[in-house]
């Protein structure tokens, strides 16, 4: 599983989804709005199929609804967002780059806090 974090404002990282894959590239692709909205259900309110829906994506944050009841999905994963890969041996955080991903260096103390041992 890969945890997807979006930066919602400078310095504020929000865990928006879990993607059930071991591939960073696939997690990135599955959190893109291309033919619909990755963060909304299999069908839109009007009954149209959401072609970006994938049941391997678990949405973790509520969607915004305007005063008229229109629901807005989340933005696509983009540069500077982060993906966390936990392979039960270590936790690695990758930053989304213009092309690919870069491993984010973390200190051992940060790693301990991330797995809940403090």
Secondary structure as the mmCIF struct_conf table of DSSP 4:
data_model
#
loop_
_struct_conf.conf_type_id
_struct_conf.id
_struct_conf.beg_label_comp_id
_struct_conf.beg_label_asym_id
_struct_conf.beg_label_seq_id
_struct_conf.end_label_comp_id
_struct_conf.end_label_asym_id
_struct_conf.end_label_seq_id
STRN STRN1 UNK A 2 UNK A 9
TURN_TY1_P TURN_TY1_P1 UNK A 10 UNK A 11
STRN STRN2 UNK A 12 UNK A 19
BEND BEND1 UNK A 22 UNK A 22
HELX_RH_AL_P HELX_RH_AL_P1 UNK A 24 UNK A 30
TURN_TY1_P TURN_TY1_P2 UNK A 31 UNK A 31
BEND BEND2 UNK A 34 UNK A 36
TURN_TY1_P TURN_TY1_P3 UNK A 38 UNK A 39
BEND BEND3 UNK A 40 UNK A 40
BEND BEND4 UNK A 42 UNK A 42
STRN STRN3 UNK A 43 UNK A 43
TURN_TY1_P TURN_TY1_P4 UNK A 45 UNK A 46
BEND BEND5 UNK A 47 UNK A 47
STRN STRN4 UNK A 49 UNK A 49
TURN_TY1_P TURN_TY1_P5 UNK A 51 UNK A 52
TURN_TY1_P TURN_TY1_P6 UNK A 55 UNK A 56
STRN STRN5 UNK A 57 UNK A 59
BEND BEND6 UNK A 61 UNK A 61
HELX_LH_PP_P HELX_LH_PP_P1 UNK A 62 UNK A 63
STRN STRN6 UNK A 64 UNK A 65
TURN_TY1_P TURN_TY1_P7 UNK A 67 UNK A 68
STRN STRN7 UNK A 71 UNK A 72
HELX_LH_PP_P HELX_LH_PP_P2 UNK A 73 UNK A 77
TURN_TY1_P TURN_TY1_P8 UNK A 79 UNK A 80
STRN STRN8 UNK A 82 UNK A 86
BEND BEND7 UNK A 88 UNK A 89
STRN STRN9 UNK A 91 UNK A 96
BEND BEND8 UNK A 98 UNK A 100
STRN STRN10 UNK A 101 UNK A 104
HELX_LH_PP_P HELX_LH_PP_P3 UNK A 105 UNK A 105
HELX_RH_AL_P HELX_RH_AL_P2 UNK A 108 UNK A 114
TURN_TY1_P TURN_TY1_P9 UNK A 115 UNK A 116
#
